[in-house]
């Protein structure tokens, strides 16, 4: 059985783009083994194909039109019974370039683009690479994988906890407000609301590098917190993290002789219904208490009972009222 270049080039194109059938592959493999010239022709296609995949920037290419135009030219050449070597090279380059660009667009441009949004409630999800992510309210996470750089790139607006899926050959990089967080096999929390003057990174396990393109920043280990202040452009490291950093995720609050103003602030970051102190004299009252998955109403009642306060409730607010702290 004989084949013309049109048939063979089509089979080669299908093979390199991963669209060849088992029957067609058998025919192609047999043809390649028939002669050294056939193998050389195939290897030429393969080399140009692989080189084309390395192109990072390219123009939009109509592969269907290219195939049709090429086949028409080849048919005309076959009818004339003259197929020059230069034409075969030009045709192979055009075909493989078309295949390469098609494959680049299909397989090598940034894939697995994902956007996860939490608006009025927290949300738990996972990214395409298997990374677990827990979003606080008013948070958005954008993820995509860049196969050229073998990079998992993520952007965050708001607050989220990440438990990174380990992939030794794929780096994970998180960007927040121009700051960069490079993962080194970790689980960590990032708080980066646009209206805040600070960006906070708390490392639950492993290590991260918290930096900017112009500042080497901090290397943070387990239970360390890094704080970047936007107005000063400075990094600060805390070695003792607040026990309530992940309260929005765990719904567990631990207060140990803590000022009531700080208690209210921590709780208000998690619940929609807010606590309010009607008297500045209450701010310095102190309380030791732990809340586990309690409703905001129950939390308010426990605080009021402990400090001998009264409550006034509305649809969106609970006010703690009193003249001062109980002795």
C-alpha positions as CSV (number, residue, x, y, z in Angstrom):
1,X,0.0,0.0,0.0
2,X,1.4,3.5,-0.9
3,X,0.7,6.9,0.6
4,X,1.3,10.4,-0.7
5,X,2.6,13.2,1.4
6,X,-0.9,14.6,2.0
7,X,-1.9,11.3,3.8
8,X,1.2,10.9,5.8
9,X,1.5,14.6,6.9
10,X,-2.1,14.5,8.0
11,X,-1.4,11.3,10.1
12,X,1.7,12.9,11.6
13,X,-0.2,16.1,12.5
14,X,-2.9,14.0,14.2
15,X,-0.3,12.0,16.1
16,X,1.6,15.1,17.4
17,X,-1.6,16.8,18.4
18,X,-2.9,13.7,20.2
19,X,-5.9,13.2,18.0
20,X,-4.8,10.0,16.0
21,X,-6.8,6.9,16.3
22,X,-5.3,3.5,17.1
23,X,-5.8,2.3,13.5
24,X,-4.2,5.4,12.1
25,X,-1.3,5.1,14.5
26,X,-0.6,1.5,13.3
27,X,-0.5,2.8,9.7
28,X,1.8,5.7,10.6
29,X,4.2,3.5,12.7
30,X,4.5,1.0,9.8
31,X,5.2,3.8,7.3
32,X,7.9,5.3,9.6
33,X,9.7,1.9,9.8
34,X,9.7,1.4,6.1
35,X,12.8,3.6,5.4
36,X,15.3,5.9,7.0
37,X,13.9,8.7,4.7
38,X,10.5,8.2,6.2
39,X,11.8,8.3,9.7
40,X,13.8,11.5,9.0
41,X,10.6,13.1,7.5
42,X,8.7,12.2,10.7
43,X,11.4,13.4,13.0
44,X,11.5,16.7,11.1
45,X,7.8,17.3,11.8
46,X,8.3,16.3,15.5
47,X,11.2,18.7,16.0
48,X,9.4,21.7,14.5
49,X,6.3,20.8,16.5
50,X,8.2,20.7,19.8
51,X,10.0,24.0,19.0
52,X,6.7,25.7,18.2
53,X,5.3,24.7,21.7
54,X,8.1,26.7,23.2
55,X,6.7,29.9,21.8
56,X,5.4,32.1,24.6
57,X,3.9,34.8,22.4
58,X,2.1,34.1,19.2
59,X,-0.5,35.5,16.8
60,X,-4.0,34.1,16.5
61,X,-3.8,31.3,13.9
62,X,-6.8,29.9,12.0
63,X,-5.7,26.2,12.0
64,X,-8.7,25.0,10.1
65,X,-8.2,27.4,7.3
66,X,-4.5,26.6,7.3
67,X,-5.2,22.9,6.9
68,X,-7.7,23.5,4.0
69,X,-5.3,25.8,2.2
70,X,-2.4,23.5,2.6
71,X,-4.3,20.4,1.4
72,X,-5.5,22.3,-1.7
73,X,-1.9,23.3,-2.5
74,X,-0.7,19.8,-2.0
75,X,-3.4,18.4,-4.2
76,X,-2.5,20.8,-7.0
77,X,1.1,19.7,-6.6
78,X,0.2,16.0,-6.7
79,X,-1.9,16.6,-9.9
80,X,1.2,18.1,-11.5
81,X,3.2,15.1,-10.3
82,X,5.9,17.5,-9.1
83,X,6.6,17.8,-5.4
84,X,9.8,19.6,-4.8
85,X,11.9,19.2,-1.6
86,X,11.6,22.9,-0.8
87,X,7.8,22.7,-1.1
88,X,7.7,19.7,1.3
89,X,9.8,21.5,3.8
90,X,7.6,24.6,3.6
91,X,4.5,22.6,3.8
92,X,5.7,20.6,6.8
93,X,6.7,23.8,8.7
94,X,3.4,25.4,8.0
95,X,1.4,22.3,9.1
96,X,3.5,21.7,12.2
97,X,3.5,25.4,13.2
98,X,-0.3,25.3,12.9
99,X,-0.4,22.2,15.0
100,X,2.0,23.7,17.5
101,X,0.0,26.9,17.9
102,X,-3.2,24.9,18.2
103,X,-1.6,22.7,20.9
104,X,-0.2,25.7,22.7
105,X,-3.6,27.4,22.8
106,X,-5.3,24.2,23.8
107,X,-2.8,22.7,26.3
108,X,0.0,25.2,27.3
109,X,-1.7,28.5,27.8
110,X,-2.6,29.1,31.5
111,X,-5.2,26.5,32.4
112,X,-7.5,25.7,35.3
113,X,-8.6,29.3,35.8
114,X,-10.8,29.4,38.8
115,X,-12.5,32.2,40.7
116,X,-14.0,31.5,44.2
117,X,-16.0,34.2,45.9
118,X,-17.5,34.4,49.4
119,X,-19.9,37.4,49.9
120,X,-22.2,37.3,52.9
121,X,-21.0,34.0,54.4
122,X,-17.7,32.1,54.7
123,X,-17.1,29.4,52.0
124,X,-15.0,26.3,51.9
125,X,-13.7,25.1,48.5
126,X,-10.7,23.5,46.8
127,X,-8.6,24.7,43.9
128,X,-7.9,22.6,40.8
129,X,-4.5,21.6,42.1
130,X,-6.1,20.1,45.3
131,X,-5.3,23.0,47.6
132,X,-7.9,23.5,50.2
133,X,-9.1,27.0,50.7
134,X,-11.5,28.6,53.3
135,X,-12.7,32.1,52.5
136,X,-13.9,34.6,55.0
137,X,-16.8,36.9,54.0
138,X,-16.2,39.5,51.3
139,X,-13.3,37.6,49.9
140,X,-12.3,36.6,46.3
141,X,-9.6,34.1,45.2
142,X,-8.4,33.9,41.6
143,X,-6.3,30.9,40.6
144,X,-4.6,29.7,37.4
145,X,-1.9,27.4,36.5
146,X,0.9,28.5,34.1
147,X,2.4,25.3,32.5
148,X,5.2,27.2,30.8
149,X,6.6,28.4,34.2
150,X,5.1,25.4,36.1
151,X,3.6,27.9,38.4
152,X,0.4,27.9,40.4
153,X,-0.6,31.6,40.7
154,X,-3.3,32.8,43.0
155,X,-4.6,36.3,43.8
156,X,-6.5,37.2,47.0
157,X,-8.7,40.0,48.0
158,X,-10.0,39.7,51.5
159,X,-9.1,36.9,53.9
160,X,-8.6,33.2,53.3
161,X,-6.9,30.1,54.8
162,X,-4.9,27.9,52.4
163,X,-3.7,24.3,52.9
164,X,-1.4,23.9,49.9
165,X,-1.4,20.7,47.9
166,X,2.2,19.5,47.7
167,X,3.5,19.4,44.1
168,X,7.3,19.4,44.2
169,X,7.6,20.4,40.5
170,X,4.9,23.2,40.7
171,X,5.5,26.3,42.7
172,X,2.6,28.0,44.5
173,X,2.7,31.8,44.6
174,X,0.1,34.0,46.2
175,X,-0.2,37.7,45.3
176,X,-2.0,40.3,47.5
177,X,-1.9,44.0,46.9
178,X,1.4,43.8,45.2
179,X,2.9,41.6,48.0
180,X,4.0,38.0,47.3
181,X,3.8,34.9,49.4
182,X,5.8,31.9,48.3
183,X,4.7,28.6,49.8
184,X,7.2,26.1,51.1
185,X,4.8,23.2,51.9
186,X,2.4,24.9,54.3
187,X,-1.0,25.8,55.6
188,X,-1.4,29.5,56.3
189,X,-3.9,32.4,56.6
190,X,-3.8,35.7,54.8
191,X,-5.8,38.7,55.8
192,X,-5.6,41.4,53.1
193,X,-8.8,43.6,52.9
194,X,-8.3,46.5,50.5
195,X,-9.5,49.1,53.0
196,X,-7.0,47.9,55.7
197,X,-3.6,49.5,56.1
198,X,-2.0,46.1,56.9
199,X,-1.6,42.7,55.3
200,X,-1.2,39.8,57.8
201,X,0.1,36.3,57.1
202,X,-0.2,33.6,59.8
203,X,1.6,30.3,59.3
204,X,-0.1,27.3,60.8
205,X,2.4,24.8,59.6
206,X,5.5,24.7,57.4
207,X,7.1,27.9,56.0
208,X,6.4,30.8,53.7
209,X,8.4,33.7,52.3
210,X,6.5,37.0,52.6
211,X,8.0,39.7,50.4
212,X,7.7,42.3,47.6
213,X,9.6,42.5,44.3
214,X,11.8,45.1,45.9
215,X,12.1,43.8,49.5
216,X,13.2,40.3,50.6
217,X,10.6,40.6,53.4
218,X,10.2,37.8,56.0
219,X,10.7,34.1,56.2
220,X,7.8,32.9,58.4
221,X,7.7,29.5,60.2
222,X,5.0,27.6,62.1
223,X,2.9,29.8,64.4
224,X,4.6,33.0,63.3
225,X,2.8,36.1,61.9
226,X,4.1,38.6,59.4
227,X,2.5,42.0,59.1
228,X,3.1,44.4,56.3
229,X,2.1,48.1,56.8
230,X,1.1,49.7,53.5
231,X,1.7,53.3,54.6
232,X,5.3,52.7,55.9
233,X,6.2,49.8,53.6
234,X,7.6,47.9,56.5
235,X,7.5,44.2,57.6
236,X,7.0,43.1,61.2
237,X,7.2,39.6,62.6
238,X,5.3,38.4,65.6
239,X,6.3,35.1,67.2
240,X,3.2,34.8,69.3
241,X,0.0,34.7,67.3
242,X,-3.5,35.5,68.5
243,X,-5.4,32.4,69.4
244,X,-8.4,33.8,67.5
245,X,-6.6,34.3,64.1
246,X,-8.6,31.5,62.6
247,X,-11.8,32.0,64.5
248,X,-13.7,32.9,61.3
249,X,-12.9,29.4,60.1
250,X,-13.1,27.3,63.4
251,X,-15.8,29.3,65.2
252,X,-13.7,29.0,68.3
253,X,-12.8,32.0,70.4
254,X,-10.4,31.9,73.4
255,X,-10.1,35.0,75.6
256,X,-7.8,35.0,78.6
257,X,-8.2,38.1,80.8
258,X,-8.8,40.0,77.6
259,X,-10.1,43.5,77.4
260,X,-13.8,43.7,76.4
261,X,-13.1,46.1,73.6
262,X,-10.8,43.5,72.0
263,X,-13.3,40.7,72.6
264,X,-16.0,42.7,70.8
265,X,-13.6,43.5,67.9
266,X,-12.7,39.9,67.4
267,X,-16.3,38.7,67.5
268,X,-17.5,41.4,65.2
269,X,-15.1,40.2,62.5
270,X,-16.9,36.9,62.3
271,X,-20.6,37.5,62.9
272,X,-23.1,39.6,60.8
273,X,-24.9,40.8,63.9
274,X,-22.5,43.1,65.7
275,X,-21.8,43.7,69.4
276,X,-21.6,47.3,70.6
277,X,-20.6,48.8,73.9
278,X,-22.8,51.8,74.9
279,X,-20.4,53.0,77.6
280,X,-16.6,53.7,77.1
281,X,-16.2,52.6,80.7
282,X,-16.9,49.0,79.6
283,X,-14.0,48.9,77.1
284,X,-11.3,48.1,79.8
285,X,-13.4,45.4,81.5
286,X,-11.7,42.0,81.3
287,X,-13.1,38.6,80.7
288,X,-11.8,35.0,80.5
289,X,-14.0,32.8,78.4
290,X,-14.0,30.3,75.5
291,X,-16.8,30.1,72.9
292,X,-17.1,27.1,70.7
293,X,-19.6,27.3,67.8
294,X,-21.9,29.5,69.7
295,X,-24.5,31.8,68.2
296,X,-23.9,35.6,68.6
297,X,-27.0,35.8,70.8
298,X,-25.5,33.2,73.2
299,X,-22.1,34.9,73.2
300,X,-23.7,38.2,74.1
301,X,-25.7,36.6,76.9
302,X,-22.6,35.0,78.4
303,X,-20.7,38.2,78.4
304,X,-23.6,40.1,79.9
305,X,-24.1,37.5,82.6
306,X,-20.4,37.4,83.4
307,X,-19.9,41.1,83.7
308,X,-23.4,42.0,85.1
309,X,-24.5,43.9,82.0
310,X,-27.8,44.2,80.2
311,X,-28.6,43.6,76.6
312,X,-30.5,45.6,74.0
313,X,-31.2,43.8,70.7
314,X,-32.1,45.0,67.2
315,X,-32.1,43.2,63.9
316,X,-28.5,43.9,63.2
317,X,-26.9,44.9,66.5
318,X,-26.7,43.8,70.2
319,X,-25.7,46.5,72.6
320,X,-24.0,45.7,75.9
321,X,-25.1,48.2,78.5
322,X,-23.7,49.0,82.0
323,X,-22.0,51.6,84.1
324,X,-18.7,49.7,84.5
325,X,-17.2,46.3,85.4
326,X,-18.6,44.0,88.1
327,X,-16.2,43.8,91.1
